[in-house]
Amino acid sequence: MYAGSQCFDVAGVVEGVRDTLRIVREIETSVGLTCNTVNLGGGFGVSHNESRELEISALAAGLVPSLRAFRDSSKVERKIIFELGAF
């Protein structure tokens, strides 16, 4: 899923991941297949002049509950990928 680039807004990234996981579930339900690998893209803000930074600890706090719930409700083990992007 590609949701955008250079996002420094933690709430925006978290919402994008939640939406992507919801879409994965909807696709699986409608077609009866399982997504064994889910690519959540990247889009994380990377400052090129050090004037801004993405609050990684806040991002983790926002993402972990959704990712755990997705994992725990899955009947199969999945591979979850975040891309490094401009890192």
Residue frames as a rotation matrix with the C-alpha (Angstrom) as fourth column:
MET 1
0.591 0.806 0.000 0.00
0.806 -0.591 0.000 0.00
0.000 0.000 -1.000 0.00
TYR 2
-0.637 -0.722 0.269 1.37
0.716 -0.684 -0.140 3.40
0.285 0.104 0.953 -0.92
ALA 3
0.368 0.837 -0.404 -0.27
0.929 -0.352 0.117 6.08
-0.045 -0.419 -0.907 1.21
GLY 4
0.968 -0.043 0.247 2.13
0.001 -0.985 -0.175 8.98
0.251 0.169 -0.953 0.64
SER 5
0.147 -0.985 -0.093 5.59
0.748 0.173 -0.641 10.32
0.648 0.025 0.762 1.31
GLN 6
-0.686 -0.634 0.357 7.37
0.268 -0.676 -0.686 12.42
0.677 -0.375 0.634 3.87
CYS 7
0.432 0.892 0.135 4.69
0.068 -0.181 0.981 12.13
0.899 -0.414 -0.139 6.53
PHE 8
-0.733 -0.666 0.140 5.75
-0.029 -0.174 -0.984 13.62
0.680 -0.725 0.108 9.87
ASP 9
-0.176 0.787 0.591 2.23
-0.932 -0.327 0.158 13.36
0.318 -0.523 0.791 11.33
VAL 10
-0.938 -0.241 0.250 2.10
-0.327 0.855 -0.402 10.34
-0.117 -0.459 -0.881 13.65
ALA 11
-0.229 0.937 0.263 -1.71
-0.252 0.203 -0.946 10.27
-0.940 -0.283 0.190 13.67
GLY 12
0.367 0.341 -0.865 -1.75
-0.892 -0.134 -0.431 10.27
-0.263 0.931 0.255 9.86
VAL 13
-0.529 -0.629 -0.569 0.63
-0.730 0.679 -0.072 7.32
0.432 0.378 -0.819 9.60
VAL 14
-0.880 0.232 0.414 -1.30
-0.156 0.682 -0.714 5.38
-0.449 -0.694 -0.564 12.25
GLU 15
0.111 0.982 -0.151 -4.61
-0.478 -0.081 -0.875 6.06
-0.871 0.169 0.461 10.50
GLY 16
0.150 -0.127 -0.980 -3.12
-0.982 0.096 -0.163 4.96
0.115 0.987 -0.111 7.17
VAL 17
-0.853 -0.490 -0.178 -1.90
-0.453 0.866 -0.212 1.68
0.258 -0.100 -0.961 8.64
ARG 18
-0.596 0.707 0.380 -5.27
-0.126 0.385 -0.914 1.01
-0.793 -0.593 -0.140 10.29
ASP 19
0.320 0.726 -0.609 -7.04
-0.744 -0.206 -0.636 1.71
-0.587 0.656 0.474 7.01
THR 20
-0.230 -0.497 -0.837 -4.68
-0.901 0.434 -0.010 -0.60
0.368 0.751 -0.548 5.14
LEU 21
-0.974 -0.126 0.187 -5.24
-0.200 0.867 -0.456 -3.44
-0.105 -0.482 -0.870 7.60
ARG 22
-0.171 0.982 0.080 -9.01
-0.278 0.030 -0.960 -2.91
-0.945 -0.187 0.268 7.31
ILE 23
0.300 0.228 -0.926 -8.74
-0.940 -0.097 -0.328 -3.06
-0.164 0.969 0.185 3.50
VAL 24
-0.719 -0.600 -0.351 -6.70
-0.633 0.774 -0.027 -6.28
0.287 0.203 -0.936 3.73
ARG 25
-0.777 0.479 0.408 -9.47
-0.019 0.631 -0.776 -7.85
-0.629 -0.611 -0.481 5.81
GLU 26
0.190 0.900 -0.392 -12.16
-0.517 -0.247 -0.819 -6.66
-0.835 0.358 0.419 3.38
ILE 27
-0.023 -0.286 -0.958 -10.28
-0.982 0.187 -0.033 -8.07
0.188 0.940 -0.285 0.39
GLU 28
-0.925 -0.380 0.005 -9.71
-0.370 0.898 -0.238 -11.38
0.086 -0.222 -0.971 2.15
THR 29
-0.476 0.827 0.298 -13.38
-0.074 0.300 -0.951 -11.64
-0.877 -0.474 -0.081 3.09
SER 30
0.323 0.693 -0.645 -14.63
-0.681 -0.304 -0.667 -10.77
-0.658 0.654 0.374 -0.37
VAL 31
0.251 -0.270 -0.930 -12.33
-0.889 0.316 -0.331 -13.09
0.383 0.910 -0.161 -2.35
GLY 32
0.961 0.234 0.150 -11.65
-0.277 0.844 0.459 -15.83
-0.020 -0.482 0.876 0.18
LEU 33
0.433 -0.885 -0.168 -7.87
0.450 0.374 -0.811 -15.59
0.781 0.276 0.561 -0.05
THR 34
0.801 -0.252 -0.544 -5.28
0.487 -0.256 0.835 -14.78
-0.350 -0.933 -0.082 2.61
CYS 35
0.711 -0.639 0.291 -2.66
-0.280 -0.638 -0.717 -12.06
0.645 0.429 -0.633 2.24
ASN 36
0.697 -0.498 -0.515 0.42
0.696 0.643 0.320 -13.77
0.172 -0.582 0.795 3.65
THR 37
-0.521 -0.832 -0.192 2.53
0.846 -0.533 0.012 -10.65
-0.113 -0.156 0.981 3.16
VAL 38
0.709 0.704 0.040 1.23
0.705 -0.709 -0.025 -7.16
0.011 0.046 -0.999 3.88
ASN 39
-0.462 -0.848 0.260 3.38
0.855 -0.504 -0.124 -4.27
0.236 0.165 0.958 2.67
LEU 40
0.449 0.648 -0.616 2.41
0.821 -0.571 -0.002 -1.18
-0.353 -0.504 -0.788 4.64
GLY 41
0.686 -0.213 0.696 4.60
0.401 -0.687 -0.606 1.03
0.607 0.695 -0.386 2.50
GLY 42
-0.407 -0.793 -0.453 6.62
0.903 -0.273 -0.333 3.64
0.140 -0.544 0.827 4.19
GLY 43
0.302 0.549 0.779 5.97
0.510 -0.784 0.355 7.29
0.806 0.290 -0.517 3.78
PHE 44
0.531 -0.152 -0.834 7.76
0.814 -0.183 0.551 8.11
-0.236 -0.971 0.026 7.01
GLY 45
0.968 -0.157 0.197 9.06
-0.095 -0.952 -0.292 11.65
0.233 0.264 -0.936 7.15
VAL 46
0.316 -0.938 -0.145 12.84
0.936 0.283 0.210 11.90
-0.156 -0.202 0.967 6.82
SER 47
0.884 -0.006 -0.467 14.29
0.034 -0.997 0.076 15.32
-0.466 -0.083 -0.881 7.50
HIS 48
0.524 -0.717 0.460 16.97
0.784 0.194 -0.589 16.39
0.333 0.670 0.664 5.08
ASN 49
-0.082 -0.566 0.821 17.89
0.022 -0.824 -0.566 19.49
0.996 -0.028 0.080 7.05
GLU 50
-0.602 -0.181 -0.778 17.19
0.657 0.442 -0.611 18.24
0.455 -0.878 -0.147 10.59
SER 51
-0.829 0.351 0.436 14.47
-0.454 -0.877 -0.157 20.84
0.327 -0.328 0.886 11.17
ARG 52
0.269 0.942 0.198 11.78
-0.952 0.230 0.200 18.18
0.143 -0.243 0.960 11.56
GLU 53
-0.857 -0.467 -0.218 11.68
-0.451 0.884 -0.122 14.63
0.250 -0.007 -0.968 12.76
LEU 54
0.129 0.873 -0.470 9.11
-0.357 0.483 0.799 11.89
0.925 0.065 0.375 13.03
GLU 55
-0.119 -0.105 0.987 8.39
-0.993 -0.007 -0.120 11.00
0.020 -0.994 -0.104 16.66
ILE 56
-0.440 -0.162 -0.883 9.31
-0.441 0.896 0.055 7.32
0.782 0.414 -0.466 16.49
SER 57
-0.992 0.073 -0.101 8.29
0.124 0.515 -0.848 6.45
-0.010 -0.854 -0.520 20.06
ALA 58
-0.386 0.907 -0.168 4.86
-0.554 -0.373 -0.744 8.04
-0.738 -0.194 0.646 19.53
LEU 59
-0.094 0.302 -0.949 4.56
-0.951 0.253 0.175 6.23
0.293 0.919 0.263 16.20
ALA 60
-0.779 -0.255 -0.573 5.36
-0.126 0.959 -0.255 2.89
0.614 -0.127 -0.779 17.84
ALA 61
-0.876 0.480 0.042 2.85
-0.013 0.063 -0.998 3.55
-0.482 -0.875 -0.049 20.62
GLY 62
-0.132 0.867 -0.481 0.20
-0.809 -0.374 -0.453 4.26
-0.573 0.329 0.750 17.99
LEU 63
-0.071 0.037 -0.997 1.01
-0.893 0.444 0.080 1.35
0.445 0.895 0.001 15.70
VAL 64
-0.896 -0.443 -0.027 1.70
-0.391 0.816 -0.427 -1.52
0.211 -0.372 -0.904 18.09
PRO 65
-0.475 0.757 0.449 -1.90
-0.328 0.321 -0.888 -2.00
-0.817 -0.569 0.096 19.31
SER 66
0.454 0.673 -0.583 -3.29
-0.788 -0.002 -0.616 -2.15
-0.416 0.739 0.529 15.75
LEU 67
-0.126 -0.595 -0.794 -0.54
-0.835 0.495 -0.239 -4.45
0.535 0.633 -0.559 14.52
ARG 68
-0.923 -0.188 0.335 -0.95
-0.362 0.716 -0.597 -6.78
-0.127 -0.673 -0.729 17.51
ALA 69
-0.097 0.971 0.221 -4.73
-0.470 0.151 -0.870 -6.90
-0.877 -0.188 0.442 17.06
PHE 70
0.428 0.186 -0.885 -4.28
-0.903 0.130 -0.409 -7.72
0.039 0.974 0.223 13.37
ARG 71
-0.542 -0.725 -0.424 -1.75
-0.654 0.681 -0.329 -10.43
0.528 0.099 -0.844 14.19
ASP 72
-0.861 0.170 0.480 -3.83
-0.329 0.534 -0.779 -11.89
-0.389 -0.828 -0.404 17.01
SER 73
0.139 0.990 0.032 -6.99
-0.525 0.101 -0.845 -12.06
-0.840 0.101 0.533 14.90
SER 74
0.068 -0.198 -0.978 -5.21
-0.980 0.170 -0.103 -13.79
0.187 0.965 -0.183 12.02
LYS 75
0.869 0.291 0.401 -5.52
-0.360 0.926 0.109 -17.50
-0.340 -0.240 0.909 11.51
VAL 76
0.696 -0.696 0.179 -2.17
0.662 0.524 -0.535 -17.62
0.278 0.491 0.826 9.71
GLU 77
0.161 -0.741 -0.652 1.23
0.542 -0.486 0.686 -16.15
-0.825 -0.464 0.323 10.40
ARG 78
0.878 0.188 0.441 1.84
0.474 -0.481 -0.738 -13.13
0.073 0.856 -0.511 8.19
LYS 79
-0.317 -0.948 -0.043 4.82
0.940 -0.320 0.117 -11.13
-0.125 -0.003 0.992 7.11
ILE 80
0.828 0.520 -0.211 4.34
0.510 -0.854 -0.106 -7.40
-0.235 -0.020 -0.972 7.77
ILE 81
-0.163 -0.915 0.368 6.68
0.986 -0.161 0.037 -5.08
0.025 0.369 0.929 5.89
PHE 82
0.808 0.198 -0.555 7.46
0.190 -0.979 -0.072 -1.39
-0.557 -0.047 -0.829 6.25
GLU 83
0.519 -0.637 0.570 9.68
0.754 0.028 -0.656 0.09
0.402 0.771 0.495 3.55
LEU 84
-0.072 -0.663 -0.745 12.63
0.848 -0.434 0.304 2.29
-0.525 -0.610 0.593 4.47
GLY 85
0.846 0.476 0.239 12.00
0.526 -0.673 -0.520 4.70
-0.086 0.566 -0.820 1.60
ALA 86
0.742 -0.500 0.447 14.31
-0.079 -0.727 -0.682 7.71
0.666 0.471 -0.579 1.57
PHE 87
0.868 -0.467 0.167 16.40
-0.156 0.063 0.986 6.48
-0.471 -0.882 -0.018 4.51
